[in-house]
Amino acid sequence: MITDLSEAMEKPVDKGSDPTILSNGEGLEPAAAKKEKRSYESVSLQEDVAVPDSTEFKSLEECVSEKTLNAITDMGFTNMMEIQHKSIVPLLKGRDLLGAARTGSGKTLAFLIPAVELMYKLSFKPRNGTGVIIISPTRELSLQTYGVARDLLKYHSHTFGIVMGGANRRGEADRLQKGVNLIIATPGRLLDHLQNTQGFIFKNLQCLIIDEADRILEIGFEEEMKQIIRILPVRRQTVLFSATQTRNVEDLARVSLKKSPLYVGVDDHRETSTVDGLEQGYIVVPSEKRFLVLFTFLKKNRNKKVMVFFSSCNSVKYHYELLNYIDLPVAHIHGKQKQQKRTTTFFEFCNANSGTLLCTDVAARGLDIPEVDWIVQFDPPDDPKEYIHRVGRTARGNDGRGHALLLLLPEELAFLRYLKQAKVPLNEYDFSASKIFNIQSQLENS
């Protein structure tokens, strides 16, 4: 355990359904919508679907096609994570599912494998239009889910694509008119196409997947989601994943989950809200020392992979320019950048073995960035939930290891009480003022 932050500044840290689809899409017309009102509590969260004893993917060979299993093997996976083990078989059987799982739990494969198998068993072709829609809160998460879908569909012939704000709408519309069997989308752009793109066939939709539902609602897409659900066929399977169960998420679950849903909560029994392989702590730093502490930390960890979170786009841009100006190379990503710049920077950081990425919370949710050693929160988030999502960028997977550092002003110490209530265990780190770099000469000579 690190109790003296100067250790981290000087020493390397070890890394630790309906099966009768016709060629013209007939036979899948939606049933009339039911107008009944139900309270969330009345939704039956049953746990009556048997899952296999084995956690090996090969144990699914009786219900998952050889094409999909071969793709999973090529992706390097042999064993299912808990959310996958509990979710895949029920979803293959057509159950609606409400999943509560922390970021990094492996839920992307948990919903993609059944989605691919659904299209395969129904022999979906481009002329049948869209059979599966996956809604993600951000463009970055959509791109990442698209990448996993591409790998999983390696041996299949189904069409797949992505529609999202910031991309070429006309190009998206052209592809939709030709038939895209599996779509990954952000809410606003999806609603646009549902309302305005002629020739977009979605009447044959078999499955709607809502990923990071709490984040979708937090960033203001509640009305878009209501409209999307009203437009889509009622006869469908629905899957909803959310890291937190808020009142808005409950409302969305009530209107979107039409059949008795299965509840899968892989973290319900845990005593902490963050993963076991994460070592996390905080330091109390006066405002005049904060940047110097950050600079010293990043300088000492140039050979590590570090993400630094700030509270605003302007703060990210300011520190990006300042750190590069004093010869400490860093990358940055924030919501005001053009999409192409965000995408390029994101994938460059994913593929790098080391480096520093400055970011806002646009990068905090759902993204799977390999081998992140440190999460540094220069500005504390507004809510403990956002703290959990930020640190979820490291220590991912079954045996993931990582470290997190929170910088607090003396007047921000009350935030620790909220973290404790949210079951987040933090240690206090010490730092030596004598080991903080003096950058005055660098600024004067630059």
SEVEXPA-329200 format. One record per atom (N, C-alpha, C): x, y, z negated. Coordinates in pm, whole numbers, plus 32768, in hexadecimal, padded with zeros to 4 digits. Layout:
N
XYZ...
//
This chain:
446
80547F8880008000800080008058807C8000803380DF804F807F815B8055804781BB7FEE809881E37F8E806C82477F2D80B582CA7F42812A82C47F7E8176833C7F9D8172834F8034813283BA8062812383CF80F181A983E08137820F840880ED82928417812C82C48393816282938322812982B882A081618289829781F1820E82C0820981D782BA8290821A831E82EB8256838482B1829983E88302832883BE8324835B835782E183E5833282F783F882A28324839B824982FE83AE81BC831A8343818B837B8366812E83D482FF80F3842A82A0809F83D7822080A383FB81BB805583B6819E7FD98409819E7F6283CD81827EE6841480F47EE8844B80E17EB384C9805C7EAA850480147E2B84D780227E4D846D7FDA7DD9844C7F787DC384CC70C57A708B3270E17A998BBD70977A4A8C2370A87A888C9070567A4D8CFA70B37A158D6370AF79908D78710F79538DD470DE794D8E63707679988E88703A79878F0C705479FE8F6570CB7A338F6370E97AA58FBA70E87A7A904C70A57AC790A0709D7AA9912E71017AFF9179711E7AD991F471847B209241715E7BB1925970DE7BCF925D70B57C59927370927CA191F270AC7C5E918070937C9D910170057C8F90D06FAE7C49911B6F247C3990F06F1E7BD6907B6EAF7BDA90356E9C7B7D8FC76ED57BAF8F446F0C7C2A8F456F477C5F8ECA6F087CE58EA56E8B7CFB8ED06E4C7D7A8EB26E3A7D888E1B6E507E018DE46E477E138D536DB87E018D216DAE7DCD8CA86D2B7DC38C676D017E4D8C386C817E5E8C216C507EDF8BF26C867EFB8B676CA87F778B506CE07F9D8ACE6C747F948A636C997F6189EF6C3D7F5C897E6C4D7FDB892C6BDE801189026BDF809288BE6BE0808488266BF4800B87F46BED7FF787646C5E8040871D6C41806F86A46CA680B086526CCC805385E06D4E804685C96D7D7FEF855E6DE3803A850B6DE38022848A6E4E805884386EC88002844A6F3D803D84336FB97FF184456FBC7F7983E86F877F89836F6F8A7F1B830F6F397EA3833F6ED67EBB83976E827E4C83C46EC47DFC84336F317E2E84696F787DE384CF6FBB7D6C848D6F9E7CF584BD6FD37C7B848070657C6984A670BE7C728445714C7C5E845D716E7BCE8438714F7B738492715C7AE6847471EC7AB88486720E7A4E844172927A13844C7282797C8460723C795884CD721578CD84E07253788F855D72B578D0859872F3789C86117378785C85EC738777DD860D7400779485E8747677C4863B74E877D485FB756377F7864175C37782863176207770868E767B76FD868676D67708860D76FF769385D9775B7692856877E576C585907811769E8606789676C586357897775686617906779B86497916782486787965782B86FA798977BA873379D377BA87B1797377D6882579A178268885794C784588F8792877C78946798177648946796576EA899378EE769D895978C876BC88DD7852767A88A377D176AA88E677DA7713893877657748897E7752770A8A0877A176A48A2A77A376718AB4771C76398AE076C576148A82764275E18AA875E076508ACC75FD76CB8AA2759F77388ABC75DD77AF8B06766077AB8B1D76A578168B6776E877D88BE076DD78198C52771177E28CCF77A977D68CCD77DA777B8D1F786B77688D2B78AF77E68D5E786B782E8DB778A578AA8DEC78C0790F8D7D7860791F8D247871797E8CB678D9794E8C5378D978CE8C32793B78988BD379C878A48C0B79D878908C8D7A5D78A08CCB7A8B79318CC27A2F798E8CD57A527A1C8CC97A7A7A3E8C3A7A337A078BD87A547A1F8B4C7AE079EA8B2D7B0079758B627B87793D8B4F7BF079978B8E7BD579C98C077C337A238C4A7C477AA48BFA7BE17ACD8BB17BEA7B478B607C3A7B2F8ADF7C5A7AB18AC47CAF7A918A517C657A7289D17BE27A5989DA7B937A3D89627B7979A789557B8C797388DE7B6E78E688C37B0478D688567B03793187F47AA5792887847A4A79A2877F79CE798A875A796D79F5874C79807A3F86C9796C7AC286CC79647B0F865178D87AFE861678C57B29859B78497B0B855477CD7B3C859D77D07BB785CF775B7BED8614773E7B9E869277A67B6E86D677947B1C874E77597A95872B778E7A5986C1776079D5869676CD79D6867076A07A43863076167A4B860175B57A7C866C75E77AC286D3758D7B058731757E7ABF87B775E77A8187EB75E67A538876757879EC888F756E7985883C750A791C8855747B7952884B745679A087E373CF79D987E173B17A2F885B74137A7D888873FC7AD188FE73EC7A7B897B74387A108984742879B389F5739C797789F8735E796A898272D779328979726B799B898D72947A1789A972337A7F89C972017AD18955723C7AC288E0720E7B0D886B72337BA1887571DB7BF7884572017C81882B725A7C8187AF72B67CE087A873177CDE873B73387D6A870D733A7D7D868A73687DF8864B73E87DD7860074577E0E862E74D87DEB85F575177E5E85A975477E42853175907EA484E1761F7E7284D4767A7EB6851877067E8A851677617F01852277CE7EFD84D6782F7F6984DB78777F6A856178AC7FDE858278FD7FE985FA79757F8C85EF799B7F50865F7A087EF0865F79DE7E63863E795A7E4C863779287DC9860E791C7D668680792A7D9486FC79207D3B876F78967D3587AD78427D9C879477B87D9587C377AB7DA4885A780E7DDF889D78027DF0892F77F37D69897478497D0A8953783B7C84898C77BD7C3F895977937C6188DF771C7C2288A676A17C3D88FB76977CB4893776227CCE898B763F7CBB8A2076BE7CC58A4A76DB7CB68AD976D27C258B0877007BC78AB676FB7B3A8ADF766B7B0E8AFB760B7B258AA075807B018AC075487B4E8B3875727BCD8B4875417C1C8BB9756E7BE08C3D75ED7BBA8C4676217B7C8CC075DB7AF78CDA75C87AA88C7275877A258C8274F57A358CAE74B37A9B8C7E74297AB48CA774207ACD8D3D74797B218D7174797B3D8E01749F7AC18E5174FC7A738E1C752A79FA8E6174B979938E6B7472797D8DFD740879188DFD739079428E50737C79C48E60730F79F68EB4733C7A0F8F4373BA79F28F6173F27A048FE873D87A91901D73F57AF58FCA73E07B808FF274397BA2906973FA7BE290CE743F7C139145742C7CAB914C747C7CF0919D746A7D8191AA73DB7DA891CF73997D57922373117D7A924D72AC7D7691D972D07D31916D72787D2C90F772857DA790A072E67DFC90BC72F87E75906D733F7E5B8FEA73177EA58F83735D7EA38F0373197E448EA173697DE78E6A73357D888E08735C7DA98D7A73CD7DF08D6873FE7E118CE3742B7EA38CE274027EED8C7D74327F768C6774707F7D8BDD74EA7FB28BD675307FC78B577541805E8B45750B80948ADA751481248AC0757D813C8A5475DC81948A73764881B78A177645824D89FA767682798986766C8307896376CA836289B07741833089D577A583878A1277DA834D8A94781683A28AE4785183778B6278C483178B4A791683348AE4798982DF8AC9795E82528AA278FA82478A4C78CB81C28A25788B817A8A9D784581C58AF2780C818A8B6B787981518BC478E4819C8BD77953816D8C2A799280F08BEF799E80ED8B6C79DD80798B2D79837FFE8B397902800F8B2478A47FA08B3478A57F6F8BC478AD7FCC8C2178B67FA98CB079307F528CCA79A17F738C8C7A1A7F248C9F7A0B7E968C6B79C97E878BF779B27E008BC179527DB28C1A78EA7DF68C4C788A7DB58CA678CF7D868D2679277DD88D5A79717DB38DD479C17D338DBE7A067D2A8D4C7A547CB18D2F79F97C388D1C79887C4C8CDB792E7BDC8CBE78E87BAA8D3D78D67C028D9E78937BDF8E1C78F57BB18E87796E7B958E6179DA7B738EBF79B37B048F20796F7A9E8EF1794D7A2B8F4578BA7A2C8F7178737A998F5277E77AA78F7C77DF7B078FF2776D7B039037775A7B5A90AC76F77BCB909276C87BDA901876677C428FF976A67CCC900576567D2C903176867DB5903C767B7DFB8FB576D77E558F9B76D47EA08F1D770C7F2A8F3776E57F898EE2771180118EF776FC80678E7C772680E48E89771F81418E1976E381C48E49768881FD8DFB765082818E19765F82D68D9D769A834C8DAF76B6839F8D3A76C884308D6376AC848A8D0876C185168D20775285348D41776785938D9B77EF85B58DC4781E856B8E3E77D884FF8E6477FC84B38EDB77A884E48F5177C884B38FC9778484DD904476F8849F9049769384F3903A760B84BF903475DF848290B8760384C0912675D8848C91A97612840291C3769283EF919F76CF836C91B0768A8303915A7666832A90DF761D82CE9088759782A890C6754F830B90FA74CC82F1913574D6829291AC753D82A591FE7550824D9272756381BC924575B381A991DC75CB812091AB754C80E5916D7502813791247486810690E7742280DB9151741B812491BF73BF8102922B73E4807E926E7464805B926B74927FDC92A5747C7F689245746A7F8791C4744D7F20916174C17F05910474B47F2E9087751A7F16902074D97EC18FB375087E458FA674C77DE68F4974DC7E0B8EB775537E398E9375727E5F8E0875A57EEE8E0775637F428DBB75877FD08DB575B37FF48D287624803A8D1E764E80788CA07639810E8CB275F7814F8C5375CD81D98C6975CE822C8BEA75E282AE8BFD75C7830E8B92753483398B9F74F483628B31746283768B34743283E08B97747484548B98744484C18BED7447849F8C8174B584678CB074C184458D3D746483D18D63745383718D0873F783038D24736983388D36733D838F8CDC72B683C78CE772A684128D6A730B845C8D92730984A58E1172EE84468E85733683D68E8A732483778EF8729C83318EF0727083108E7871ED82D08E6A717D83298E9E718C83AC8E897123840A8EB1712F84378F4271A9843C8F7771BE84848FF571FD84369067723683C1904E727C837990B9721D8319910071FB833B917C71A482E591CD71EF826491F071A981F491EB71E88175921072328131919F7231816C9128726F812E90B2720A80C8907B72288047908E71CC7FDD906571EB7FB38FD571927FD78F7A71A47FAD8EEF71297F658EB970C97F478F12704F7F028EE5706C7E738EBA70DF7E3C8EE571037DB28EC1715C7DAB8E4671657E198DFC71BF7E1D8D88719E7DAC8D2772047D618D0171F57CF28CA472257D128C1772897D6B8C0C72C67D848B8972F77E148B7E72D27E558B1273047EDB8AF0735C7ECE8A7473D67F008A7E74357EFC8A0E74577F8B89E774427FAD896A74618033893674D7802488D8754B8055890175C5804788B275E180C88866761180BC87EA762D8131879675B1818B878D753F814F876A74C0819A876974C68212870B750882038699750E8273863B755982E8867875C382CC86C076118337870075C1837887707577832987BE75238360882974C383C887F0748883A8877D742784038740746B847986FD74DF846286C1752884CD867C754F853D86DC7572851A875775A2858087B5753185BB880A74B4859C87E5744485E7881D73F985A8889073FF8524889F73BB84E38910733784A088E772FE84CA88787284848888487212849488AD71FC850B88E3718E851E894171A684D189C2722484D289F3724384858A6C722883F08A57724D83BC89E17237832E89C671A2830D89C571518364898B70C0834D898A708883478A1870B883A38A6E708883A58AF870B7832A8B44713483018B2F716982898B727115820F8B4E70F881FF8ACE70AC818A8AA0701E818C8AD86FE382048AE76F5D820E8B226F5E81E58BB56FCA82048BFC6FD181EA8C8C6FEE81588CAB704381178C5C7070808F8C7A700080298C6670077FB88CAD6FA27F4F8C9C6F9B7F208C0B6F237F018BDE6F0F7ED58B546F3B7E458B426F247DF18BA76F4A7D648B9D6FE07D578BB470297D598B4770BA7D538B4E70EE7D268AC771697CF88AC771B27CE08A4A71F87D638A2571FC7D8289A4723D7DFC897672A07DDC890773167E19891273817E0688B173AD7E8F888173B57EA287FF73DD7F2487C8744A7F0D876074BD7F4D8778752B7F47871875417FD186DC755A7FD4865A75728053861575CE803B859F7632808F8590768E8080851E764B80A8849C75EA810384A475A1812F842E750C8129844B74BD811083E3742B810483F373E9818183B973D881E7840C7399826383E27303825F840072BC82C483CF722C82CB83E9721182D584807262832384C7724F83308557726982AC859F72CC8261857072E681DE85AB72708181859372378186851A71C1813484FC714E81588559713B81DB857370D1820685CD70E981D1865A716681D98688718781A7870E717381108716719980CA86AC7186803886AA70F1801686B170A08063866D7010804686696FD0805386F36FFB80B687416FBC80CA87C46FFD807888327078804B881D70BE8004888970BD7F6D887970BD7F3A87FD70BF7EAA87E5702F7E7787E370037E3F88516F767E1B885F6F557D9488246FB57D3888276F9C7CB287EF6FD77CAA87636FB47C4187196FEA7C31869270827C28869B70C97C8E866E71597C90868371A47C41861872147C0E864172707BCE85E472CD7C3A85AE72E07C3E852C733C7C9D84EF73C17C5884D5742C7C93850774B37C5F84EF75047CCE84AD75267CBB842E75767D1D83E575F47CDC83B2765D7CE3840076D67C9783DD77227CD6836977027D538347774C7D9682DD76FA7DA5825D76827D6D8259762A7D8381E776657D52816376B97CE9816B76EF7CAD80F177717CEC80C477A57D4C8111782A7D8180F478247DEA808678907DF1803878987E527FCB78CF7ED87FFA790F7EDB806E79457F5880A3790D7F6E812E790C7FEE815978D4801281DB793C8014824979BA800082267A247FFC828A7A667F7382887AAE7F5382F27AE37ECB83017B537EB0829D7B697E2E82827BCA7E06821C7C597E2982447C777E2782C57D017E3E82F17D287ED082F87CD37F2882C87CED7FB882CE7D1F7FEB82487D98802182467DCE806381CF7DB980F881E07D6F813581857D4881C181987D5B821381197D7F8290812F7D9682E880BE7D87837980E57D9C83D080827D8D845F809A7DFE84A980557E18852280857E73857D80417E2F860480347E4D86497FC87E1886CF7FB17E8487337FD77E66878880387ECA87E280707E92887080737ED988D2803E7EAA895C804A7EA9898780DC7E5489E680FC7E3D8A0A81887EBC8A3481D07F178A7981887F918AA981CB7FF38A3981ED7FDE89C381B4803A895381CD800088EA822D7F8088F9824F7F3C888E829A7F7F887183207F9988D7836E7FD588BE83F18061888583E380AD88B6838181358883836E813487EF834880D487C882F480C8873A82CF80A586E8834B80488719839C802386D18416809A86C5847480E0873384898154873184E381BD86CE84B181DA86D1842F823E867583F6821385E48408819485C983ED8162854083FB816E850F848B8144856284EA81488539857781D8852A85A8822F8582857882BC857A85A182F984F7857182D884CE84F7830F845384BF82D083D684FC825D83E6853D8215837385748208837B860C826F83B3864C826B83C086DE8266833A8725829782D186E48296824D8722821881FD870081BA823D86BE813C81FD869B80CC823186F7805A81EE86EE7FE3821987377F85825B86D27F6F82DE86E27F2A832E867D7EB7837B86BE7E44837C867B7DD583D286A37DBC843886337DB084B7865A7D99852285F97D12856386197CBA856885B57C34859E85C87C2A862D85927BEA868285E37BCF870D85BE7B38872585C67B0D879385897A7D87AC857E7A4287F385F77A96882B864F7A60887786C07ABA8869873A7A80888387AE7ACC8882882B7B3988ED88297B19896387F47B7B89CF87F17BF389AB879A7BDA8966872B7C48893D86D47CA088D6871A7C63887A87647CB2881987B17D09886188177CD088BE88617D1D890688C87D8E895688897D738999881A7DDA89EA87D77E4F899487AB7E34892687677EA088D187347EE7888787A57E9F886788107EDD882988857F46888788C17F20890488D37F7D8965890E7FF1898188B07FD5898E882E803F89AE87CF80A3893C87C2807488C287B480CF885087A281248839881E80EA88458892813A8836890C819C88AA891C8175892188EF81CC899788F78249898588A4823E893F883382B3892A87DD82ED889E87F282DB886B886C831E87F0889882F38772884D8274876A882B823D86EC87F881CC86C4885781EA866F88BA8187864E8922810D860688E9809786398908801A85F988E07FB7860589537F5485AD89547EE585B589B37E6985E489697E02860A89B37D888635896F7D0C861289C17C9D860089787C1D85E189B77BAF862389647B52866789A87AE386A889627A6F86BC89C279FF86E3898D798486E789DA797C87528A4479D287B78A4079CC88228AA27A2488088B1C7A6E87998B1C7AC087778B8F7A6987408BFF7A9B874B8C7A7A58870B8CEA7A6386748CDB79FF862D8D0E79FA859D8CF97A7585558D2E7AA7857D8DA27B1B85388DDA7B9585448D7F7BA785BA8D427C1685CF8CE67C0585798C6A7B8D85748C337B7385228BBD7B8E84908BDA7B5E84618C4D7B6E83D48C707C0183B08C827C4A84058CCA7CD883EA8CE37D2683E58C607D1184488C0A7D59844D8B8A7D3783D58B347CB783B18B307C8B833F8ADF7CD182BE8B097CD182A18B8A7D0D82238BB77DA682268BAE7DE2829B8BBF7E7482A48BAC7E9982848B1B7E4B82B78ABD7E67829B8A307E4C82088A107DE281D18A4A7DC481428A357E3A80EB8A5F7E78810D8ACF7EE280BA8B087F6B80D78ACD7F7781408A7D7FF981658A458019811189CA809B80FA89B480C780B4893C80D7811288C580EA819288E280FA81F6887980CA827C88AF80BA82DC8854808D8360887D80288397881C80078417882D7FA9845B87D57F38849588287EBD847A87FE7E4684AF88417DF9850787DF7DE9858788007D9785E287B27D0985DE87EA7CA485D787937C1D85C587C77BB385F987677B3D860B879D7AC68624874E7A7A85A087407A0585A5870479B9852986EE798584EC876E7998853087E1797284F4886179B8846E88757A2E845E88367A7B83E288447A6B838487CF7A1283A587727A10835A86F379B582E286F3795682DB874F78F0827487457900820787AD790C818D877D7900811987D3797780F6882979D38152883E7A408139889C7AA480D788637AD4808088B87B35801988917BBC803E88CB7C0B8088887F7C9080B188AA7CF5805488687D43800B88B77D9B7FA5887E7E097FDC88247E247F9387B97E9C7FA587687EB0803287337E48807287027E5880F586C17E8E80DF86347F01811C86167F42810985937F07816385277EEF81E1854B7EC2824384E87E4C8294851D7DEB82AA84C67D81830C84DC7D98837D84787DB083F584AA7DC5846A84547D4D84C784657D0E84ED83F77C9E854A83FC7CCE85D083C57CF4862884217D2486AD83FA7CB386FD83BD7C3C86EF83F47BC3872B83BB7B6886BA838C7B3986BD83107ADB865582E57A58866283327A1385F4834B799385FC839379268633833978B3864F837578428685832977FC861A82D77810859C82FB77C1853082C1781984B582AF780984698242785883EF82317849838B82A477D4838B82E577C0832F83567823834E83C5783D83D083DC789C83F48444792A83CE841D794983D5839B79CC83A5836D79DC83128392797782C28378797C82328395798E821A842A79488268847C79548254850D79DE827E853F7A1582E885067A9C8313852E7B0482A785107B05827784957B6B821584707B53818E84B37ADE817E84EF7AC28103853A7B1380F585B87B62815C85DB7BBA815186517C3480FB86367C5080DB85B87CC4808885977C95800E85487CEE7FAD85387CD17F2F84EF7C587EEA852B7C547EE085B07BE27EA485F57BF67E0E86067B887DC686127B8E7D3686277B967CE985A47BA07C6485B07B9E7C0E85397C137C2784DC7C8A7C3A85147D037C4684C37D487CCC84D67CFD7D3384FA7D397DB485177D737DF7849B7DE17E3E84AE7E217E8984437E2F7F1B84707E247F7784127E33800384357E37805A83B97E4E80DB83D07E5B813B83627E0C81B983837DD981F9831C7D8C8273832D7DB782D982C47DC0835682EE7DE983C382967D87843682A37D53846582327CF684D5822E7D39854A81E97D3D85BE822D7D75863881F37D04868A81B57D1186AB81367CAB86F880F17CE6877680B57C9C87E380BD7CBD885B80717C9288447FE07CCE888A7F807CA588787EF47C0F888A7EDF7BD288E67F2A7B4288FE7F197AEB88957F607B2988377FA77ADD87CF7FED7ADC87497FA47B1187467F2A7B1C86C77EE17A9486877EC47A2A86D77EC279A5869F7EA8797C863A7F1379BA86447F8B799985E67FF679B985567FCD7A1A85457F737A3F84BE7F4679CB847A7EFF797984C97EBA7907848F7E7378A484527ED6789084977F46783484627FAB786D83E57FEE78F183E38002792F836C803B792282F57FDD7931830F7F5C792282A37EFA7894826B7EFC783282C47F0677A782977F0E778D82457F8B77D982627FF677CD821880747824819C8077785C8177800478AE80FE7FF6792D8103804D796E8176804C79ED818680937A5D8190802C7AB6812D80267B23812E7FC27B9B817D7FF37BC281E67FAC7C3582387FD07C99823E7F5F7D19823E7F827D8482577F237DB582E67F357DEA83217ECB7E2883A47ED97EBB83907EFC7EE683D17F687F7183CB7F927FBA84477F5E803984357F3E808E84A67F1780E184D17F8F8108854F7F918168857B7FF681C985DC7FB5824285D77FE482AA862B7FAB82B686AC7FFC82A3871D7FB982AC879E7FFE833687B58038839B87797FFB8425878D802B843F874680B083E886E680D383FD869B814F83AA86CF81C48361873C81AC831387788218836F87C88273836287B382F483B887F98354839A888F8354840388DD836883F5896D837B83FB89898410838E89B98448838B89CE84D9839B8A6184FE83BB8AB5849C83C78B4384B784308B5F852184A38B1B8515850F8B33857684E68B058601849A8A968609846D8A67868C840F8ACC86CD83B78B06867C835A8B6986B283A48BE686E1840B8C0D869584568C8586B984A98C6F873684D98BF4874B85308BD887BD84E58BAD883A84618B94882C84148B6288A083F48BD688FE
//
